[in-house]
Amino acid sequence: MEERLRKLKKNKISNELQFTNRHRENIYKAIQREEDKNEDVFLAILQLLSNKKTGFELLQTLIGRGIKKFVENEGSLYLLLHELEQKEYILSEWSDDKQKHYSLNQKGRRFLKKAEAKHGLETKTLNELLRGDLLYE
């Protein structure tokens, strides 16, 4: 085992692995499918936040839609919500019963409209949002 770890440390493993072109194509297709799934998840979140929801309500609705991305990792949903809030696409407010509610603001609604129009034609739009690469508002 230690010998294998030394090889990894020396970065020799890439020389020992051999992939056929078919394997490479399958790997790239799998990566693309995962990115497409992420696009669908982000679009679903933005659509659902058209109406005010708590994080828990959002999670339950996503699960109801068959999106299992956050089932074992609820915290990542809240990190995503925080990031969307920092980028000023959503608003949050505390209710009297001390629950935090999230909803789209005007900027988020405009973005959602553009993303829905481009969904399927240009799948990079939502990833650009999360990286902060959007130049139009």
C-alpha positions in Angstrom: 0.0 0.0 0.0 2.7 2.5 0.9 4.4 1.9 -2.5 1.1 2.8 -4.3 0.9 6.0 -2.2 4.4 6.9 -3.1 3.6 6.5 -6.8 0.6 8.8 -6.3 2.7 11.4 -4.5 5.2 11.4 -7.4 2.3 11.8 -9.8 3.3 8.7 -11.8 -0.2 7.3 -11.8 -1.3 9.3 -14.8 1.4 7.5 -16.8 0.2 4.1 -15.7 -3.4 4.6 -16.5 -4.5 3.9 -20.1 -7.9 4.8 -21.4 -9.3 4.0 -24.8 -11.0 6.8 -26.7 -14.3 5.1 -25.9 -13.6 5.3 -22.2 -12.6 9.0 -22.5 -15.8 9.7 -24.3 -17.9 8.0 -21.7 -16.2 9.9 -18.9 -16.8 13.2 -20.6 -20.4 12.3 -21.2 -20.9 11.4 -17.6 -19.3 14.7 -16.5 -21.6 16.6 -18.9 -24.7 14.8 -17.6 -23.8 15.8 -14.0 -23.4 19.4 -15.0 -26.7 19.3 -16.8 -28.3 17.9 -13.6 -26.8 20.8 -11.6 -28.3 23.2 -14.1 -31.7 21.6 -13.6 -31.3 21.9 -9.8 -30.4 25.6 -9.9 -33.2 26.3 -12.3 -35.7 24.4 -10.0 -34.5 26.4 -7.0 -35.0 29.7 -8.7 -38.4 28.7 -10.0 -39.5 27.5 -6.5 -38.3 30.7 -4.9 -40.8 32.7 -7.1 -43.0 32.2 -4.0 -41.7 32.7 -0.5 -40.4 29.5 1.1 -38.3 28.5 4.1 -35.2 26.4 3.5 -37.0 23.4 4.8 -40.0 23.9 2.5 -37.7 24.4 -0.4 -35.8 21.2 0.5 -39.1 19.2 0.8 -40.4 20.6 -2.5 -37.1 19.7 -4.3 -37.3 16.2 -2.9 -40.9 16.0 -4.1 -39.7 16.9 -7.6 -37.2 14.0 -7.4 -34.1 16.1 -6.8 -32.1 14.2 -4.2 -28.9 16.3 -4.4 -29.5 17.8 -0.9 -31.0 14.7 0.9 -27.8 13.8 2.8 -26.3 17.2 2.6 -28.9 19.8 3.6 -26.2 22.3 4.5 -25.1 22.6 0.9 -28.6 23.9 0.1 -28.2 26.7 2.7 -24.8 27.5 1.4 -26.3 27.9 -2.1 -29.1 30.1 -0.8 -26.5 32.2 1.0 -24.5 32.6 -2.1 -27.6 33.5 -4.2 -28.4 36.1 -1.5 -24.9 37.5 -1.5 -25.2 37.9 -5.3 -28.5 39.7 -4.7 -30.7 37.3 -6.7 -32.8 36.4 -3.7 -34.0 38.1 -0.5 -34.4 36.6 2.9 -36.4 37.7 5.9 -37.1 36.4 9.3 -40.8 35.9 10.3 -42.3 36.4 13.7 -42.0 32.7 14.4 -38.2 32.9 13.8 -38.2 31.1 10.5 -36.1 32.5 7.6 -38.0 32.8 4.3 -36.3 33.1 0.9 -37.8 34.6 -2.3 -36.6 36.0 -5.6 -36.1 39.7 -5.8 -36.6 41.7 -9.1 -33.0 40.9 -10.2 -33.6 37.2 -9.6 -36.9 37.3 -11.5 -35.2 38.9 -14.5 -32.4 36.3 -14.4 -34.9 33.4 -14.1 -36.8 34.6 -17.1 -33.5 34.8 -19.1 -32.4 31.4 -17.8 -35.7 29.7 -18.7 -35.5 31.2 -22.2 -32.0 29.9 -22.6 -32.4 26.6 -20.8 -31.7 23.8 -23.3 -30.0 26.2 -25.7 -27.2 27.4 -23.5 -26.7 25.4 -20.3 -23.8 27.4 -19.0 -25.9 30.3 -17.8 -26.6 29.1 -14.3 -23.0 28.1 -13.6 -22.0 31.6 -14.7 -24.4 33.0 -12.2 -22.8 31.0 -9.4 -19.3 31.9 -10.5 -20.3 35.6 -10.8 -19.4 35.8 -14.4 -22.7 37.3 -15.7 -22.0 40.7 -17.2 -25.7 41.6 -18.0 -28.4 42.5 -15.5 
